[in-house]
């Protein structure tokens, strides 16, 4: 796996966790809204597995955060 891919995946996971915190949304509640298991969500939030575009769109809707904000990665780190 490419280091940039890993950094990007972990950064997106961190952005999602921040959005969940700000929206006061638990993992259980978000997983239920997304119709995925809590285990699947935990793997995504840990950065072990990447989020799909559909999942990120659902998270953006649930948290009120834009999709572009969820996928924002520091250019210096990703390069």
OpenMM code with the backbone's topology and positions (N, CA, C; nanometers):
from openmm import Vec3, app, unit

residues = "UNK UNK UNK UNK UNK UNK UNK UNK UNK UNK UNK UNK UNK UNK UNK UNK UNK UNK UNK UNK UNK UNK UNK UNK UNK UNK UNK UNK UNK UNK UNK UNK UNK UNK UNK UNK UNK UNK UNK UNK UNK UNK UNK UNK UNK UNK UNK UNK UNK UNK UNK UNK UNK UNK UNK UNK UNK UNK UNK UNK UNK UNK UNK UNK UNK UNK UNK UNK UNK UNK UNK UNK UNK UNK UNK UNK UNK UNK UNK".split()
positions = [
    Vec3(0.0845, -0.1184, 0.0000),
    Vec3(0.0000, 0.0000, 0.0000),
    Vec3(0.0888, 0.1243, 0.0000),
    Vec3(0.0518, 0.2196, -0.0769),
    Vec3(0.1219, 0.3469, -0.0880),
    Vec3(0.1001, 0.4289, 0.0394),
    Vec3(0.2062, 0.4921, 0.0885),
    Vec3(0.1971, 0.5716, 0.2121),
    Vec3(0.0969, 0.6861, 0.1975),
    Vec3(0.0897, 0.7454, 0.0782),
    Vec3(-0.0068, 0.8550, 0.0576),
    Vec3(-0.1495, 0.8051, 0.0707),
    Vec3(-0.1740, 0.6845, 0.0195),
    Vec3(-0.3077, 0.6264, 0.0304),
    Vec3(-0.3448, 0.6043, 0.1770),
    Vec3(-0.2496, 0.5545, 0.2537),
    Vec3(-0.2733, 0.5308, 0.3963),
    Vec3(-0.2987, 0.6618, 0.4706),
    Vec3(-0.2183, 0.7635, 0.4423),
    Vec3(-0.2354, 0.8944, 0.5065),
    Vec3(-0.3707, 0.9532, 0.4697),
    Vec3(-0.4077, 0.9418, 0.3430),
    Vec3(-0.5367, 0.9946, 0.2981),
    Vec3(-0.6511, 0.9236, 0.3688),
    Vec3(-0.6453, 0.7914, 0.3754),
    Vec3(-0.7513, 0.7138, 0.4405),
    Vec3(-0.7633, 0.7518, 0.5879),
    Vec3(-0.6508, 0.7657, 0.6563),
    Vec3(-0.6523, 0.8021, 0.7981),
    Vec3(-0.7010, 0.9455, 0.8191),
    Vec3(-0.6657, 1.0347, 0.7285),
    Vec3(-0.7104, 1.1738, 0.7392),
    Vec3(-0.8609, 1.1835, 0.7198),
    Vec3(-0.9131, 1.1124, 0.6218),
    Vec3(-1.0578, 1.1128, 0.5996),
    Vec3(-1.1289, 1.0545, 0.7210),
    Vec3(-1.0761, 0.9473, 0.7769),
    Vec3(-1.1361, 0.8881, 0.8972),
    Vec3(-1.1374, 0.9890, 1.0114),
    Vec3(-1.0286, 1.0630, 1.0278),
    Vec3(-1.0218, 1.1656, 1.1329),
    Vec3(-1.1251, 1.2752, 1.1064),
    Vec3(-1.1402, 1.3159, 0.9812),
    Vec3(-1.2395, 1.4181, 0.9466),
    Vec3(-1.3809, 1.3693, 0.9785),
    Vec3(-1.4073, 1.2429, 0.9505),
    Vec3(-1.5393, 1.1860, 0.9797),
    Vec3(-1.5621, 1.1817, 1.1307),
    Vec3(-1.4626, 1.1386, 1.2065),
    Vec3(-1.4773, 1.1355, 1.3530),
    Vec3(-1.5053, 1.2753, 1.4083),
    Vec3(-1.4363, 1.3753, 1.3545),
    Vec3(-1.4587, 1.5137, 1.3987),
    Vec3(-1.6021, 1.5569, 1.3669),
    Vec3(-1.6482, 1.5254, 1.2459),
    Vec3(-1.7845, 1.5621, 1.2063),
    Vec3(-1.8875, 1.4936, 1.2957),
    Vec3(-1.8630, 1.3680, 1.3283),
    Vec3(-1.9533, 1.2958, 1.4185),
    Vec3(-1.9565, 1.3613, 1.5556),
    Vec3(-1.8405, 1.3977, 1.6072),
    Vec3(-1.8321, 1.4625, 1.7381),
    Vec3(-1.9096, 1.5937, 1.7377),
    Vec3(-1.8862, 1.6748, 1.6355),
    Vec3(-1.9530, 1.8053, 1.6277),
    Vec3(-2.1041, 1.7910, 1.6121),
    Vec3(-2.1477, 1.6834, 1.5467),
    Vec3(-2.2909, 1.6593, 1.5281),
    Vec3(-2.3509, 1.5805, 1.6447),
    Vec3(-2.2655, 1.5477, 1.7443),
    Vec3(-2.3075, 1.4681, 1.8599),
    Vec3(-2.3738, 1.3378, 1.8152),
    Vec3(-2.3086, 1.2713, 1.7216),
    Vec3(-2.3608, 1.1492, 1.6616),
    Vec3(-2.2736, 1.0311, 1.7041),
    Vec3(-2.3340, 0.9319, 1.7652),
    Vec3(-2.2586, 0.8145, 1.8090),
    Vec3(-2.2337, 0.7202, 1.6916),
    Vec3(-2.1384, 0.6292, 1.7118),
    Vec3(-2.1120, 0.5281, 1.6093),
    Vec3(-2.2365, 0.4436, 1.5846),
    Vec3(-2.3049, 0.4076, 1.6905),
    Vec3(-2.4252, 0.3249, 1.6769),
    Vec3(-2.5320, 0.3965, 1.5948),
    Vec3(-2.5537, 0.5236, 1.6251),
    Vec3(-2.6562, 0.5997, 1.5535),
    Vec3(-2.6192, 0.6181, 1.4069),
    Vec3(-2.4930, 0.6497, 1.3807),
    Vec3(-2.4508, 0.6696, 1.2419),
    Vec3(-2.4570, 0.5388, 1.1640),
    Vec3(-2.4108, 0.4305, 1.2228),
    Vec3(-2.4159, 0.3005, 1.1547),
    Vec3(-2.5598, 0.2644, 1.1202),
    Vec3(-2.6504, 0.2910, 1.2119),
    Vec3(-2.7918, 0.2620, 1.1867),
    Vec3(-2.8449, 0.3463, 1.0713),
    Vec3(-2.8130, 0.4747, 1.0700),
    Vec3(-2.8577, 0.5624, 0.9610),
    Vec3(-2.8018, 0.5177, 0.8265),
    Vec3(-2.6787, 0.4653, 0.8286),
    Vec3(-2.6127, 0.4230, 0.7050),
    Vec3(-2.6493, 0.2800, 0.6659),
    Vec3(-2.7207, 0.2102, 0.7529),
    Vec3(-2.7548, 0.0688, 0.7366),
    Vec3(-2.6311, -0.0177, 0.7128),
    Vec3(-2.5289, 0.0056, 0.7967),
    Vec3(-2.4106, -0.0796, 0.7996),
    Vec3(-2.3907, -0.1236, 0.9438),
    Vec3(-2.3091, -0.2240, 0.9645),
    Vec3(-2.2848, -0.2694, 1.1013),
    Vec3(-2.1909, -0.1729, 1.1729),
    Vec3(-2.1980, -0.1750, 1.3049),
    Vec3(-2.1060, -0.0920, 1.3842),
    Vec3(-1.9626, -0.1363, 1.3604),
    Vec3(-1.9423, -0.2655, 1.3410),
    Vec3(-1.8079, -0.3172, 1.3147),
    Vec3(-1.7517, -0.2597, 1.1845),
    Vec3(-1.8331, -0.2553, 1.0812),
    Vec3(-1.7891, -0.1968, 0.9543),
    Vec3(-1.7526, -0.0509, 0.9737),
    Vec3(-1.8361, 0.0222, 1.0454),
    Vec3(-1.8074, 0.1633, 1.0702),
    Vec3(-1.6792, 0.1789, 1.1514),
    Vec3(-1.6595, 0.0958, 1.2510),
    Vec3(-1.5364, 0.1022, 1.3313),
    Vec3(-1.4123, 0.0816, 1.2446),
    Vec3(-1.4186, -0.0132, 1.1523),
    Vec3(-1.3045, -0.0364, 1.0619),
    Vec3(-1.2775, 0.0865, 0.9759),
    Vec3(-1.3821, 0.1509, 0.9298),
    Vec3(-1.3656, 0.2718, 0.8480),
    Vec3(-1.3070, 0.3848, 0.9334),
    Vec3(-1.3603, 0.4016, 1.0548),
    Vec3(-1.3155, 0.5104, 1.1423),
    Vec3(-1.1726, 0.4912, 1.1918),
    Vec3(-1.1274, 0.3682, 1.1954),
    Vec3(-0.9894, 0.3417, 1.2385),
    Vec3(-0.8902, 0.3620, 1.1248),
    Vec3(-0.9411, 0.3769, 1.0031),
    Vec3(-0.8530, 0.3932, 0.8879),
    Vec3(-0.8073, 0.2618, 0.8289),
    Vec3(-0.8564, 0.1494, 0.8817),
    Vec3(-0.8169, 0.0182, 0.8299),
    Vec3(-0.8764, -0.0085, 0.6922),
    Vec3(-0.9962, 0.0393, 0.6715),
    Vec3(-1.0661, 0.0215, 0.5438),
    Vec3(-1.1135, 0.1582, 0.4959),
    Vec3(-1.1076, 0.1835, 0.3662),
    Vec3(-1.1517, 0.3143, 0.3163),
    Vec3(-1.3045, 0.3254, 0.3128),
    Vec3(-1.3532, 0.4471, 0.3285),
    Vec3(-1.4951, 0.4747, 0.3096),
    Vec3(-1.5255, 0.4734, 0.1605),
    Vec3(-1.6455, 0.4303, 0.1244),
    Vec3(-1.6892, 0.4418, -0.0145),
    Vec3(-1.7457, 0.5822, -0.0352),
    Vec3(-1.7597, 0.6205, -0.1590),
    Vec3(-1.8182, 0.7511, -0.1900),
    Vec3(-1.9610, 0.7594, -0.1371),
    Vec3(-2.0369, 0.6516, -0.1529),
    Vec3(-2.1745, 0.6500, -0.1021),
    Vec3(-2.1775, 0.6670, 0.0497),
    Vec3(-2.0867, 0.6003, 0.1196),
    Vec3(-2.0813, 0.6131, 0.2652),
    Vec3(-2.0477, 0.7557, 0.3064),
    Vec3(-1.9514, 0.8162, 0.2387),
    Vec3(-1.9141, 0.9543, 0.2717),
    Vec3(-2.0290, 1.0505, 0.2445),
    Vec3(-2.1045, 1.0248, 0.1396),
    Vec3(-2.2211, 1.1082, 0.1094),
    Vec3(-2.3255, 1.0951, 0.2201),
    Vec3(-2.3474, 0.9737, 0.2681),
    Vec3(-2.4419, 0.9514, 0.3780),
    Vec3(-2.3946, 1.0208, 0.5057),
    Vec3(-2.2654, 1.0144, 0.5317),
    Vec3(-2.2094, 1.0784, 0.6510),
    Vec3(-2.2240, 1.2296, 0.6412),
    Vec3(-2.1985, 1.2848, 0.5240),
    Vec3(-2.2136, 1.4290, 0.5044),
    Vec3(-2.3571, 1.4715, 0.5350),
    Vec3(-2.4524, 1.3953, 0.4867),
    Vec3(-2.5932, 1.4259, 0.5120),
    Vec3(-2.6261, 1.4140, 0.6608),
    Vec3(-2.5795, 1.3076, 0.7236),
    Vec3(-2.6109, 1.2830, 0.8649),
    Vec3(-2.5479, 1.3856, 0.9582),
    Vec3(-2.4292, 1.4346, 0.9229),
    Vec3(-2.3571, 1.5262, 1.0122),
    Vec3(-2.3749, 1.6727, 0.9757),
    Vec3(-2.4253, 1.6997, 0.8559),
    Vec3(-2.4394, 1.8380, 0.8116),
    Vec3(-2.3085, 1.8998, 0.7667),
    Vec3(-2.2087, 1.8160, 0.7408),
    Vec3(-2.0779, 1.8621, 0.6940),
    Vec3(-2.0684, 1.8317, 0.5454),
    Vec3(-2.0080, 1.9210, 0.4692),
    Vec3(-1.9988, 1.8983, 0.3250),
    Vec3(-1.9070, 1.7808, 0.2938),
    Vec3(-1.9344, 1.7160, 0.1824),
    Vec3(-1.8509, 1.6055, 0.1371),
    Vec3(-1.7076, 1.6523, 0.1151),
    Vec3(-1.6914, 1.7716, 0.0605),
    Vec3(-1.5558, 1.8229, 0.0362),
    Vec3(-1.4791, 1.8424, 0.1668),
    Vec3(-1.5489, 1.8781, 0.2734),
    Vec3(-1.4834, 1.8932, 0.4034),
    Vec3(-1.4403, 1.7569, 0.4585),
    Vec3(-1.5207, 1.6555, 0.4369),
    Vec3(-1.4865, 1.5218, 0.4854),
    Vec3(-1.3633, 1.4651, 0.4161),
    Vec3(-1.3464, 1.4970, 0.2892),
    Vec3(-1.2345, 1.4386, 0.2134),
    Vec3(-1.1152, 1.5320, 0.2029),
    Vec3(-1.1199, 1.6456, 0.2699),
    Vec3(-1.0082, 1.7407, 0.2646),
    Vec3(-0.8845, 1.6794, 0.3289),
    Vec3(-0.7762, 1.6828, 0.2524),
    Vec3(-0.6477, 1.6297, 0.2982),
    Vec3(-0.5441, 1.7391, 0.2811),
    Vec3(-0.4589, 1.7549, 0.3798),
    Vec3(-0.3508, 1.8530, 0.3718),
    Vec3(-0.2643, 1.8201, 0.2513),
    Vec3(-0.2533, 1.9134, 0.1580),
    Vec3(-0.1789, 1.8911, 0.0339),
    Vec3(-0.0337, 1.8527, 0.0595),
    Vec3(0.0306, 1.9116, 0.1576),
    Vec3(0.1714, 1.8831, 0.1854),
    Vec3(0.1897, 1.7391, 0.2320),
    Vec3(0.0932, 1.6884, 0.3070),
    Vec3(0.1022, 1.5519, 0.3579),
    Vec3(0.0740, 1.4518, 0.2472),
    Vec3(-0.0240, 1.4816, 0.1628),
    Vec3(-0.0650, 1.3884, 0.0587),
    Vec3(0.0332, 1.3830, -0.0573),
    Vec3(0.1152, 1.4852, -0.0737),
    Vec3(0.2063, 1.4902, -0.1890),
    Vec3(0.3298, 1.4059, -0.1695),
] * unit.nanometer
topology = app.Topology()
chain = topology.addChain("A")
for resn in residues:
    res = topology.addResidue(resn, chain)
    for name in ("N", "CA", "C"):
        topology.addAtom(name, app.Element.getBySymbol(name[0]), res)
